[in-house]
Amino acid sequence: MNRIIIKKPGVARFMGREFSCSIGRAGVSSCKQEGDKTTPVGLWRLEMALYREDRIKKPVTDIPLLPIRYGMRWCDDINSDFYNQLVYSGDDATGETMFRADHCYDCCVVLSYNRSPVVKGIGSAIFMHVRKYVGYPTLGCVAFDIDDLLWILKYSSTGTYMQVI
């Protein structure tokens, strides 16, 4: 099993390399709750990658890929049956817009945190994605520079995990 390991804020290790990264504004937590701005501690599988084909080339990776389309959202509504799932414009759920004006989700990897089973209220939309700039925290995700994220994806498969310690 390949692991992307985050032992301390701002540093990730994968395949013998170190990468600068950003984590949640409030640090890490083993008791993640929706909206607490922490990155969850644990071991999370890379499930699939979403990308903006109008902005970047299709990433090279062995994990499933899905182009981001206008109207896609990730449900963060704890009262919805679609909580912590990808939803589309017609679905009756609120959620985080995936087709963003900024570049944070030009490439976005869905982590297995709270995905099977989904438990309402313990956090949603935990991704690896593109960071705005060095030192800019996330709301709970792990963010990398685009070139580093694409390199990590190139050497990732469905057997790759992120471990937050």
C-alpha positions as a Python dict, from the first residue, in 0.01 Angstrom:
ca = {
    (1, 'M'): (0, 0, 0),
    (2, 'N'): (137, 341, -103),
    (3, 'R'): (85, 614, 156),
    (4, 'I'): (93, 991, 142),
    (5, 'I'): (195, 1070, 499),
    (6, 'I'): (131, 1398, 677),
    (7, 'K'): (308, 1393, 1014),
    (8, 'K'): (337, 1765, 1071),
    (9, 'P'): (147, 2063, 934),
    (10, 'G'): (275, 2178, 600),
    (11, 'V'): (473, 1866, 502),
    (12, 'A'): (365, 1554, 315),
    (13, 'R'): (582, 1256, 218),
    (14, 'F'): (512, 1022, -73),
    (15, 'M'): (734, 782, -268),
    (16, 'G'): (1050, 917, -105),
    (17, 'R'): (972, 1282, -178),
    (18, 'E'): (860, 1567, 49),
    (19, 'F'): (590, 1811, -58),
    (20, 'S'): (472, 2136, 91),
    (21, 'C'): (99, 2123, 167),
    (22, 'S'): (-176, 2306, 351),
    (23, 'I'): (-418, 2155, 603),
    (24, 'G'): (-725, 2278, 788),
    (25, 'R'): (-718, 2624, 944),
    (26, 'A'): (-783, 2467, 1289),
    (27, 'G'): (-521, 2191, 1249),
    (28, 'V'): (-597, 1820, 1269),
    (29, 'S'): (-855, 1635, 1476),
    (30, 'S'): (-946, 1279, 1565),
    (31, 'C'): (-1301, 1404, 1640),
    (32, 'K'): (-1385, 1585, 1315),
    (33, 'Q'): (-1721, 1765, 1298),
    (34, 'E'): (-1890, 1939, 1004),
    (35, 'G'): (-1760, 2295, 971),
    (36, 'D'): (-1487, 2276, 1238),
    (37, 'K'): (-1210, 2358, 984),
    (38, 'T'): (-994, 2062, 1091),
    (39, 'T'): (-831, 1794, 879),
    (40, 'P'): (-934, 1449, 1006),
    (41, 'V'): (-667, 1221, 1153),
    (42, 'G'): (-664, 873, 1001),
    (43, 'L'): (-593, 664, 694),
    (44, 'W'): (-800, 760, 388),
    (45, 'R'): (-804, 589, 47),
    (46, 'L'): (-786, 797, -271),
    (47, 'E'): (-1128, 714, -423),
    (48, 'M'): (-1142, 921, -740),
    (49, 'A'): (-1010, 1238, -897),
    (50, 'L'): (-1221, 1515, -1043),
    (51, 'Y'): (-1072, 1771, -1278),
    (52, 'R'): (-1159, 2075, -1489),
    (53, 'E'): (-1091, 1963, -1846),
    (54, 'D'): (-1135, 2323, -1960),
    (55, 'R'): (-835, 2421, -1743),
    (56, 'I'): (-594, 2125, -1721),
    (57, 'K'): (-509, 1819, -1924),
    (58, 'K'): (-658, 1491, -1808),
    (59, 'P'): (-441, 1377, -1516),
    (60, 'V'): (-233, 1063, -1561),
    (61, 'T'): (-336, 824, -1283),
    (62, 'D'): (-469, 477, -1210),
    (63, 'I'): (-754, 604, -993),
    (64, 'P'): (-1096, 671, -1149),
    (65, 'L'): (-1130, 1015, -1312),
    (66, 'L'): (-1436, 1231, -1362),
    (67, 'P'): (-1449, 1569, -1539),
    (68, 'I'): (-1612, 1844, -1333),
    (69, 'R'): (-1919, 1989, -1502),
    (70, 'Y'): (-2114, 2304, -1431),
    (71, 'G'): (-2379, 2232, -1166),
    (72, 'M'): (-2181, 1967, -976),
    (73, 'R'): (-2174, 2013, -600),
    (74, 'W'): (-2056, 1812, -300),
    (75, 'C'): (-2338, 1788, -47),
    (76, 'D'): (-2254, 1929, 297),
    (77, 'D'): (-2615, 1942, 422),
    (78, 'I'): (-2639, 1717, 728),
    (79, 'N'): (-3018, 1694, 679),
    (80, 'S'): (-2989, 1561, 324),
    (81, 'D'): (-2996, 1199, 211),
    (82, 'F'): (-2710, 1303, -23),
    (83, 'Y'): (-2477, 1413, 261),
    (84, 'N'): (-2109, 1377, 164),
    (85, 'Q'): (-2187, 1277, -195),
    (86, 'L'): (-2147, 1434, -537),
    (87, 'V'): (-2475, 1591, -645),
    (88, 'Y'): (-2598, 1770, -956),
    (89, 'S'): (-2810, 2082, -1014),
    (90, 'G'): (-3141, 1896, -1013),
    (91, 'D'): (-3079, 1713, -684),
    (92, 'D'): (-3260, 1848, -380),
    (93, 'A'): (-2949, 1923, -174),
    (94, 'T'): (-2719, 2211, -94),
    (95, 'G'): (-2351, 2172, -137),
    (96, 'E'): (-2009, 2303, -217),
    (97, 'T'): (-1972, 2412, -579),
    (98, 'M'): (-1721, 2198, -767),
    (99, 'F'): (-1711, 2417, -1081),
    (100, 'R'): (-1535, 2708, -909),
    (101, 'A'): (-1409, 3042, -1034),
    (102, 'D'): (-1080, 2997, -847),
    (103, 'H'): (-843, 2711, -926),
    (104, 'C'): (-875, 2508, -604),
    (105, 'Y'): (-1076, 2230, -769),
    (106, 'D'): (-903, 2229, -1108),
    (107, 'C'): (-784, 1893, -976),
    (108, 'C'): (-952, 1744, -672),
    (109, 'V'): (-913, 1397, -518),
    (110, 'V'): (-1197, 1252, -312),
    (111, 'L'): (-1069, 1084, 4),
    (112, 'S'): (-1257, 798, 170),
    (113, 'Y'): (-1315, 995, 492),
    (114, 'N'): (-1678, 944, 606),
    (115, 'R'): (-1776, 774, 282),
    (116, 'S'): (-1871, 417, 374),
    (117, 'P'): (-2078, 437, 578),
    (118, 'V'): (-2161, 808, 569),
    (119, 'V'): (-2228, 946, 918),
    (120, 'K'): (-2413, 1276, 918),
    (121, 'G'): (-2238, 1560, 1097),
    (122, 'I'): (-1881, 1427, 1119),
    (123, 'G'): (-1756, 1611, 811),
    (124, 'S'): (-1792, 1615, 436),
    (125, 'A'): (-1599, 1714, 126),
    (126, 'I'): (-1258, 1605, 254),
    (127, 'F'): (-1035, 1624, -52),
    (128, 'M'): (-682, 1667, -174),
    (129, 'H'): (-693, 1971, -401),
    (130, 'V'): (-497, 2263, -542),
    (131, 'R'): (-399, 2523, -286),
    (132, 'K'): (-438, 2895, -334),
    (133, 'Y'): (-82, 2972, -221),
    (134, 'V'): (181, 2855, 28),
    (135, 'G'): (57, 2901, 383),
    (136, 'Y'): (-309, 2944, 288),
    (137, 'P'): (-508, 2698, 506),
    (138, 'T'): (-802, 2487, 395),
    (139, 'L'): (-1137, 2422, 561),
    (140, 'G'): (-1033, 2062, 636),
    (141, 'C'): (-882, 1930, 314),
    (142, 'V'): (-516, 1882, 226),
    (143, 'A'): (-400, 2112, -53),
    (144, 'F'): (-90, 2102, -275),
    (145, 'D'): (62, 2307, -553),
    (146, 'I'): (-88, 2186, -882),
    (147, 'D'): (237, 2034, -1015),
    (148, 'D'): (288, 1837, -693),
    (149, 'L'): (-72, 1716, -689),
    (150, 'L'): (-47, 1596, -1049),
    (151, 'W'): (283, 1417, -970),
    (152, 'I'): (123, 1245, -669),
    (153, 'L'): (-172, 1137, -887),
    (154, 'K'): (63, 999, -1153),
    (155, 'Y'): (204, 753, -899),
    (156, 'S'): (-127, 677, -726),
    (157, 'S'): (-376, 396, -766),
    (158, 'T'): (-685, 273, -585),
    (159, 'G'): (-438, 119, -339),
    (160, 'T'): (-296, 459, -242),
    (161, 'Y'): (-391, 612, 93),
    (162, 'M'): (-338, 942, 268),
    (163, 'Q'): (-242, 908, 632),
    (164, 'V'): (-286, 1211, 857),
    (165, 'I'): (-103, 1161, 1187),
}
